[in-house]
Amino acid sequence: MAYSSKETESFKGVWVFCEQRGGEILDTSYELLSEGRKLADELNTYLSGVVLGNGISEDALKKLGGYGADTVHYCEHELLADYTTDAYTKVLTALVQSKKPEIFLIGATTIGRDLGPRCAARLHTGLTADTTHLDVDTEKYKDFLRQNSTLKVDRMPFKEDTNLKMTRPAFGGHLMATIICPRFRPQIATVRPGVMTKQAYDESKASRTAIERPEVELSKEDIAVDILEIKKTAKDMVDLIGANVVVSVGRGISKNPDEGIKLAEELAAVLNGVVGASRGVVDAGWMDASHQIGQTGTTVHPHIYVALGISGAIQHLAGMQESEYIIAVNKNPDAPIFQASDYGIPGDLFKVVPMLIEAIKAEKKQ
């Protein structure tokens, strides 16, 4: 029978595209598998990781099971060693048409942002791009709304269903939109790296993971582009996602942006951390967009998050509120950031931060 994305009842299971580069699985894949495991459990179904590549070790494939995958579909071919839109799209869509997963998650990396829409178009289904939150269970979705919106959730009618509720920033991050795809399958979402929490690795689960190797039908004629050479460019990029300590600055540095950023850098240095920024700081041109934290920037989960001169708008909180400890410094004692903080210091950051730096240095000398 011909494949039809409208026959929603014939689709089952949760899939995660596990991206590899140079034979190494990206950490984003483990985050997505951890989230996919939750969705699969709520749907009482299986979770599969999908890997396209060549010469990837069995240990690397088994490791996907340690983060939740029940099975791994490994499509191996020499033409899949390096990413090309044509090859990956053909192989993935053929696999989806054969196996019919209900949900398909793809990391919103440079590759995922290219691959996801192409697959969705070929499969005649919808795609929600750059999602930051996923729900299947309606009650859990209501809890999410209670914590992250001003909607009167208990007064609103909700249809009880198992459609994937895909939430993403909209209108420049000024509001959150939840999108569903009720009439077609699979439900495809690209997910922003860093927003999902990676679960603890389970070695015993990894050892039990089944690896399936579907037959790959692919030739050079299927690919319109030849890769002649791959060059990696060295670029100074701040690693916000992997940092244990993040010191961020907001519009509170406006009276002297250079000095405010310098103080943040000094505080980050004594704490062995990195410097982040609110959208307002980036929009003002005081810092590069690679430092931006929030709905339209990077989502972080550090051990310590220090907010300097940040008011605490919901767009920023969405990118850092899962930090283990939040310390805020703000002149306005009524700033919303204090409601999300574990420790708050009402005061001028230009006076407070130098004292913090000296106190930390003195403590380290003891």
C-alpha positions as CSV (number, residue, x, y, z in Angstrom):
1,M,0.0,0.0,0.0
2,A,1.3,3.5,-0.9
3,Y,2.6,5.7,1.9
4,S,0.2,8.3,3.1
5,S,1.0,10.9,5.8
6,K,-2.8,11.2,6.4
7,E,-3.2,7.7,7.8
8,T,-2.2,8.8,11.3
9,E,-3.3,5.6,13.0
10,S,-0.7,3.6,11.2
11,F,2.2,5.6,12.7
12,K,3.8,4.5,16.0
13,G,7.0,5.2,17.9
14,V,9.3,8.1,18.6
15,W,12.4,8.7,16.6
16,V,15.5,10.9,17.2
17,F,17.9,11.8,14.4
18,C,21.3,11.4,16.0
19,E,23.7,13.6,14.2
20,Q,27.3,12.6,13.7
21,R,30.2,14.6,12.4
22,G,33.4,12.9,11.5
23,G,32.0,9.7,13.0
24,E,31.4,11.3,16.4
25,I,27.8,11.5,17.7
26,L,26.9,15.1,18.8
27,D,26.0,15.7,22.4
28,T,22.7,17.2,21.2
29,S,21.6,13.7,20.2
30,Y,21.8,12.5,23.8
31,E,19.7,15.5,25.0
32,L,17.0,14.6,22.4
33,L,17.0,10.9,23.3
34,S,16.5,11.8,26.9
35,E,13.5,14.0,26.0
36,G,12.3,11.4,23.5
37,R,12.4,8.7,26.2
38,K,9.9,10.8,28.2
39,L,7.6,11.2,25.3
40,A,7.8,7.5,24.4
41,D,6.9,6.5,27.9
42,E,3.9,8.8,28.0
43,L,2.7,7.2,24.7
44,N,3.6,3.7,25.8
45,T,5.7,3.2,22.8
46,Y,9.3,2.6,21.7
47,L,12.2,5.1,21.2
48,S,14.6,4.7,18.3
49,G,17.8,6.6,17.4
50,V,18.5,7.1,13.7
51,V,22.1,7.4,12.6
52,L,23.4,8.0,9.0
53,G,27.1,7.6,8.4
54,N,29.9,5.3,7.5
55,G,32.3,3.3,9.7
56,I,30.7,4.4,13.0
57,S,31.7,2.0,15.8
58,E,29.2,-0.3,17.5
59,D,30.1,1.2,20.9
60,A,29.1,4.6,19.7
61,L,25.8,3.2,18.5
62,K,25.2,1.3,21.7
63,K,25.8,4.4,23.7
64,L,22.6,5.9,22.3
65,G,20.8,3.2,24.2
66,G,22.4,4.4,27.4
67,Y,20.5,7.6,26.9
68,G,17.1,6.0,26.3
69,A,17.0,4.4,22.8
70,D,15.4,1.0,22.6
71,T,16.7,0.4,19.1
72,V,19.2,2.2,16.8
73,H,18.6,2.3,13.0
74,Y,22.1,2.7,11.5
75,C,22.1,3.5,7.8
76,E,25.6,2.9,6.6
77,H,27.0,4.0,3.3
78,E,30.2,5.6,2.0
79,L,28.1,8.5,0.6
80,L,26.7,9.2,4.1
81,A,30.0,9.8,5.8
82,D,29.7,13.5,5.3
83,Y,26.4,15.4,5.2
84,T,24.7,16.3,1.9
85,T,21.1,17.4,1.7
86,D,20.2,15.1,-1.1
87,A,21.7,11.9,0.3
88,Y,20.4,12.3,3.9
89,T,17.0,13.4,2.7
90,K,16.5,10.4,0.4
91,V,17.7,7.9,3.0
92,L,15.8,9.4,5.9
93,T,12.5,9.8,4.0
94,A,12.7,6.2,2.7
95,L,13.2,4.9,6.2
96,V,10.3,7.0,7.6
97,Q,8.0,5.8,4.8
98,S,9.0,2.2,5.6
99,K,8.8,2.3,9.5
100,K,6.3,5.1,10.0
101,P,7.3,6.8,13.3
102,E,4.7,9.0,15.0
103,I,7.2,11.6,16.2
104,F,10.5,12.6,14.8
105,L,12.9,14.9,16.6
106,I,15.9,16.6,15.0
107,G,18.4,18.9,16.6
108,A,18.2,22.5,15.4
109,T,21.8,22.5,14.4
110,T,23.0,23.9,11.0
111,I,22.5,20.4,9.6
112,G,19.2,19.8,11.3
113,R,17.8,23.2,10.2
114,D,18.5,22.2,6.6
115,L,17.5,18.5,6.8
116,G,14.2,18.8,8.8
117,P,12.2,21.0,6.4
118,R,13.4,19.0,3.4
119,C,12.2,15.8,5.0
120,A,8.9,17.3,6.1
121,A,8.2,18.5,2.5
122,R,9.0,15.1,1.0
123,L,6.8,13.3,3.6
124,H,3.9,15.8,3.2
125,T,3.7,16.6,6.9
126,G,4.3,19.6,9.1
127,L,7.4,20.8,11.0
128,T,7.8,23.1,14.0
129,A,11.2,24.7,13.9
130,D,13.5,25.7,16.8
131,T,11.2,24.3,19.6
132,T,12.2,24.8,23.2
133,H,9.5,22.7,24.9
134,L,7.7,19.4,24.1
135,D,4.6,17.8,25.6
136,V,2.3,14.9,24.9
137,D,0.4,14.7,28.1
138,T,-2.2,17.5,28.3
139,E,-2.0,17.8,32.1
140,K,1.8,18.3,31.9
141,Y,1.3,20.9,29.2
142,K,-1.2,22.7,31.5
143,D,1.5,22.8,34.2
144,F,4.0,24.2,31.8
145,L,1.6,27.0,30.9
146,R,0.9,27.8,34.6
147,Q,4.6,28.2,35.2
148,N,5.5,30.0,32.0
149,S,2.6,32.1,31.0
150,T,-0.1,34.5,32.4
151,L,-2.9,32.5,30.8
152,K,-5.9,31.5,33.0
153,V,-5.2,27.8,32.3
154,D,-8.0,26.4,34.6
155,R,-10.6,28.5,32.8
156,M,-9.6,27.3,29.4
157,P,-11.1,24.3,27.6
158,F,-8.4,21.8,26.6
159,K,-9.0,18.8,24.3
160,E,-7.5,15.7,25.7
161,D,-5.3,14.2,23.0
162,T,-1.9,12.7,22.4
163,N,-0.7,15.2,19.7
164,L,2.8,16.5,20.2
165,K,2.5,20.0,21.6
166,M,5.6,21.8,20.2
167,T,6.4,25.2,21.8
168,R,8.7,27.7,20.3
169,P,9.5,31.5,20.5
170,A,7.5,33.7,18.1
171,F,7.5,37.3,17.1
172,G,11.1,37.8,18.0
173,G,10.8,36.0,21.3
174,H,8.0,38.3,22.7
175,L,5.6,35.4,23.0
176,M,5.6,31.6,23.0
177,A,3.5,29.7,20.4
178,T,2.5,26.1,20.8
179,I,1.9,24.2,17.5
180,I,0.3,20.8,16.9
181,C,0.1,18.7,13.7
182,P,-3.1,16.7,14.2
183,R,-3.8,15.6,10.6
184,F,-0.5,14.3,9.4
185,R,2.3,12.1,10.6
186,P,5.1,12.0,11.5
187,Q,5.0,15.1,13.8
188,I,8.5,16.6,13.1
189,A,10.2,19.1,15.3
190,T,13.7,20.6,15.2
191,V,14.8,21.2,18.8
192,R,17.1,23.9,20.0
193,P,20.4,22.5,21.4
194,G,20.8,22.9,25.1
195,V,17.2,23.2,26.1
196,M,16.6,19.6,27.0
197,T,18.2,18.0,30.0
198,K,20.4,15.0,29.3
199,Q,19.5,12.0,31.6
200,A,22.1,9.9,33.4
201,Y,23.8,7.4,31.3
202,D,22.7,3.7,31.8
203,E,25.4,1.2,30.8
204,S,23.2,-1.8,31.3
205,K,20.6,-0.3,29.0
206,A,23.3,0.5,26.4
207,S,24.4,-3.1,26.3
208,R,20.9,-4.3,25.6
209,T,20.2,-1.9,22.7
210,A,19.3,-3.5,19.4
211,I,21.1,-2.2,16.3
212,E,19.2,-2.5,13.0
213,R,21.0,-1.9,9.7
214,P,18.4,-1.0,7.0
215,E,19.5,-1.5,3.4
216,V,20.5,1.8,1.9
217,E,19.8,2.5,-1.8
218,L,22.0,5.4,-2.7
219,S,24.2,6.3,-5.6
220,K,26.3,9.4,-6.7
221,E,23.5,10.2,-9.2
222,D,21.2,10.9,-6.3
223,I,23.5,13.7,-5.0
224,A,23.7,17.0,-6.9
225,V,26.8,18.3,-4.9
226,D,30.3,16.8,-4.7
227,I,32.2,17.4,-1.5
228,L,35.8,18.1,-2.6
229,E,37.2,19.2,0.7
230,I,36.1,20.0,4.3
231,K,37.9,22.8,6.1
232,K,37.3,23.7,9.7
233,T,37.7,27.3,10.6
234,A,38.9,28.2,14.0
235,K,36.6,30.7,15.6
236,D,36.5,32.1,19.2
237,M,33.1,31.1,20.4
238,V,31.9,31.2,23.9
239,D,30.7,27.8,25.2
240,L,27.6,28.8,27.1
241,I,26.0,25.4,27.0
242,G,29.0,23.5,28.6
243,A,29.8,26.2,31.2
244,N,29.4,25.4,34.9
245,V,29.3,29.2,35.7
246,V,27.7,31.9,33.6
247,V,27.9,35.6,34.4
248,S,25.4,37.6,32.3
249,V,24.9,41.3,31.9
250,G,21.8,43.2,31.0
251,R,20.7,46.7,30.3
252,G,21.8,47.7,33.8
253,I,25.3,48.3,32.3
254,S,24.0,51.0,30.1
255,K,25.6,53.9,31.9
256,N,29.1,52.4,31.1
257,P,28.8,49.3,28.9
258,D,32.5,48.7,28.5
259,E,33.1,48.9,32.2
260,G,30.1,46.7,32.9
261,I,31.3,44.0,30.5
262,K,34.8,44.2,32.0
263,L,33.5,43.7,35.5
264,A,31.5,40.7,34.2
265,E,34.6,39.2,32.6
266,E,36.6,39.7,35.8
267,L,33.9,38.0,37.9
268,A,33.6,35.2,35.4
269,A,37.4,34.7,35.5
270,V,37.6,34.3,39.3
271,L,34.6,31.9,39.1
272,N,36.1,29.9,36.1
273,G,33.0,30.8,34.1
274,V,32.0,32.5,30.9
275,V,30.1,35.7,30.1
276,G,26.6,35.8,28.7
277,A,24.2,38.6,27.8
278,S,20.6,39.5,27.6
279,R,19.0,40.3,24.2
280,G,19.0,44.0,25.1
281,V,22.7,44.0,25.4
282,V,23.2,42.2,22.0
283,D,20.6,44.5,20.3
284,A,22.5,47.5,21.6
285,G,25.7,46.2,20.0
286,W,27.6,45.9,23.2
287,M,28.2,42.2,22.9
288,D,28.2,39.6,20.1
289,A,25.1,37.4,19.5
290,S,27.1,34.3,20.5
291,H,26.7,35.5,24.1
292,Q,22.9,35.9,24.0
293,I,20.9,33.9,26.5
294,G,17.1,33.5,26.3
295,Q,14.3,32.4,24.1
296,T,16.0,33.8,21.0
297,G,19.5,32.9,22.2
298,T,21.1,30.0,24.0
299,T,19.5,28.0,26.8
300,V,21.8,27.2,29.6
301,H,21.8,25.0,32.7
302,P,24.9,26.0,34.7
303,H,25.7,25.2,38.3
304,I,25.8,29.0,39.0
305,Y,24.1,31.7,37.0
306,V,24.9,35.4,37.9
307,A,22.6,38.0,36.5
308,L,24.0,41.5,36.5
309,G,21.6,44.3,35.7
310,I,19.1,42.0,34.2
311,S,15.4,42.8,34.9
312,G,14.1,39.2,34.5
313,A,11.8,39.4,31.5
314,I,10.2,36.1,30.6
315,Q,12.2,35.9,27.4
316,H,15.4,35.8,29.3
317,L,14.2,33.6,32.2
318,A,13.2,30.9,29.6
319,G,16.9,30.6,28.8
320,M,18.4,30.3,32.3
321,Q,15.7,29.5,34.9
322,E,16.8,25.8,35.1
323,S,20.2,26.8,36.5
324,E,21.0,25.2,39.8
325,Y,21.7,28.4,41.6
326,I,20.8,31.9,40.4
327,I,22.4,35.0,41.9
328,A,21.0,38.4,40.9
329,V,22.3,41.9,41.3
330,N,19.9,44.8,40.3
331,K,19.3,48.3,41.5
332,N,15.6,47.8,41.4
333,P,14.5,45.7,44.5
334,D,11.2,44.9,42.7
335,A,12.9,43.5,39.6
336,P,11.3,40.2,38.5
337,I,14.7,38.5,38.4
338,F,14.7,38.4,42.2
339,Q,11.6,36.1,42.1
340,A,13.6,33.6,40.1
341,S,16.8,33.9,42.1
342,D,18.2,31.9,45.0
343,Y,20.2,34.9,46.1
344,G,19.5,38.5,45.4
345,I,21.5,41.6,46.0
346,P,19.6,44.9,45.5
347,G,22.3,47.3,44.6
348,D,24.4,49.0,41.9
349,L,26.3,46.3,40.0
350,F,29.2,48.8,39.5
351,K,29.7,48.9,43.2
352,V,28.6,45.4,44.1
353,V,30.6,43.4,41.6
354,P,34.1,44.7,42.6
355,M,33.3,43.8,46.2
356,L,32.2,40.3,45.0
357,I,35.5,39.9,43.0
358,E,37.6,40.9,46.0
359,A,35.7,38.6,48.4
360,I,36.1,35.6,46.1
361,K,39.8,36.3,45.6
362,A,40.3,36.6,49.4
363,E,38.5,33.3,49.9
364,K,40.7,31.6,47.4
365,K,43.8,32.7,49.2
366,Q,42.8,31.1,52.5
